[in-house]
Amino acid sequence: MINAIGVNDQVSLVMALRKKGIGDIEILRAMELVPREYFTHPAFKEQAYYDIALPIDCGQTISQPYIVAYMSEMLGVDKTHKILEIGTGSGYQTAVLSHLGRRVFTIESHRELQAVAQHKFDELELDNIVTKVGDGFDGWPEQAPFDRIIVTAAAPEIPPPLIGQLAFGGRLVMPVGDRRDSQKITIVERTNKGFEREQTLPVRFVPLVRHNEDMG
């Protein structure tokens, strides 16, 4: 059990992720570089390096580190990739992706969360991240196509605009399920023959919500 916050906790977390089957060295390195406590709500900082999801503002969560690492591994990012993330949240997954890809475009429906995350990215000098407040269901058509798309909230189906913004040879990773107890990580690849789909790990994510002005 991890009790204190610091470098040793990040190392311990990485070791735990390796034992759980995360083998990609670049992902493990990114997880070690990103200080999870910095993206955790102050009330839960002592639990920052537990392998659990934690509450953040606006009724959202910061994902379990294993799920962040797993989804990143399934995404298959390299340094040439342009990534779209739907659901910035605390910015933790975004920060991990920033160490893996060329550029990360991330959309958050809650203005409060987007502003806090942007401030954190600025302080950490993660200058390959572009954020905006918007409706994740619509994606970011002005910046499409994307080599990789990751959605960090669940929906009964993958929004069609996101499929349309996936580059040929691209990959999308998203939790899909019409109930919280039926969600599975779903991987879609766009090939010359069309779209190939695979479901893997059972998960529990907060729902993907439409943006409206009441969110700020």
N, C-alpha and C positions, 0 to 999 in steps of 0.2 A: 504494500500500500504506500502511495506517495503522500507525504504529509507536509512538506515544506515546498516553497516556491523558489526555483532557481535553475541553474544550468544542470545540476544533477537530476532534477525532475524531468527535464527535456530528454536527457540521455536515457533515463529509466523508461520514459514513455516510448521512445524509439525502440528500445530493447523489447518492450512488451508487444509492440506492433510487429516486430520481426517474428516473435514467437507465435503470433496469430496468423502468420502467413504472408505479411506484406514484404515482398522481396525486392522491389524496385529501389535501387540505391539512391536515385535522384529524388524520389518521393520521401524516403526516410531522411535524406539530407534537408529537404524543404521543411519537413515536420520538425526537425531539430532547430532550424534557423528561425522559425516563426514562434514568438513568445505567446503561447495560448492565454496566459494570464492577462495579457494586454487587451485581449478581445473578450474577456469574461466580465460579466457584471460584477461590480465591486463586492457585492454580498456573497459571491461564490468564488472569489479568487483563491481561497485555500483549497478548493477542489479543482483548480484549473487543470491539473495533470492526472486527475482520475480519468479513466477511459469511459466517461459517461457524457450524455448530453446535459446541458445546463440552461436554465431560463435566461433570456435577455429581455429587453424592453419590447413593448408592443405585442406581447403575447407570443413572441417567437423564441427560438432556441439556438444555441451554438451546438453544432452536431458533435456527437461522440468522435474522438480522434480516429478510432478505427474506421468509422464510416467515411470520414474525410479522406483518409489514406486509401481506403478501398475504392471509393468513387473516383479518386484521382488516378489510381492504377487502372481501373476499367476504362477511363477516358483515354489513356495512352498518349499523353501529351509529350511533345518534344519542343525544342527551342525555336522552331520555325512556326509554331502554331499560333493562330489568332483564335482566342477563346471567347465565347459568350457565356456568362453566368447569369442565371435567373435566380434572384433571391440573395442579395448581398448579405443581409442579416448583420451580424457583428463584424463581418469582414474577414473572419478566420480562414474559411475555405478560399476566399479570394486571394489572400496573402500567400497561401501555400501555392496556388496556381501561378501566382506572379513569378515564383522562383522556377517554374517548370516550362512556361510558354513564353512566346515573344511579346504578346500583349493580351490583356484581359479587359473585356468590356462587361460591366456588371450592372444589372438593373435591380432596384429595390422599390417596392411599392410604398413603403413608409418613409416619408421625408426625414423624420427624426433619426431613423437608423442609417439612412444614406449619409446624412451630415456627419454623424459620429464616426462612421466607417471611413469617410473621406479624410477626416482629421487624423485618424490613426495612420492611414496610408501615407499622408503627408509627413507625419512625424517620423515614420519608419523609412522615408525616402523610397517608397515603392512607386517609382514614376512610370511604370508600364501598365498602370491600372487606370481605366476611365470609368467613372460612375455616372449614373443618372437615376432620377426618380421616374418611374413609369410603370406600365402594365406589362408584366413578364409574359403574358399570353401572346402579346404582339411581337415579342422579340425586339430586335434593333435593326430594322430593314435598311436604314441608311448605311450601316456598317457591314451588312451581309455581302458575301457568304462567310461563314465561319468554319474553321477546320474542326473545332470541337465546341460542343454546347453541353453545359451541365446545368441541371435544374435542382435546386436544393429545397424544394417543397413538392408535395405530392398532388396529383390530379387523377381523375378516373381515366383520362386518356392524354396522350401527348398533344399539346396544342398544334394544330396544323401549320401555323406560321413558322414555328420553330423548325419543323421538318423541312419546310421550304427554304429556310435560311442556312441549311447545312450544305457545305461544299461537297462536291464529288470526292469520294474517298474519306469523307468526314465521319465523325462519330458523335452521337448524343447519348448522355447518361442521365437518367431521371427515375425517381421513385414513382411507380404507377399503381393505382388501385382505387376502387370506389369506396373502400372502407379502410380505416386505419389499421385494422388487423389483417388486411389482405394485400397490403402494399408489397411490391417487389422492385428491386433495382432493375430497370429495363434499359437495355443497350440497343441502339439503332445505328446501323452503318449504312451509308449511302454508297452504293456501288454502281457500276455501269449497267447492271441488270435491274436496278431498283433499290429497295430498302430491305435490309435484313434485320430481324428483330430477335432479341434473346432476353429472357428474364433470369435473374440470378438470386441474389440474397433477399430474404424477407426483412423488411425494415418498418419503422414507424416514424413518419415525418409529419410536420404541421402541413395543413393544406395550402396549396397555391391559391392566392387571392387576387381578385381584380383590383387594380388601383383606382381610387376615387379621391376627390378633393378633400374628403373628411380625414384622409390619412395625412394631410399636410402638403 
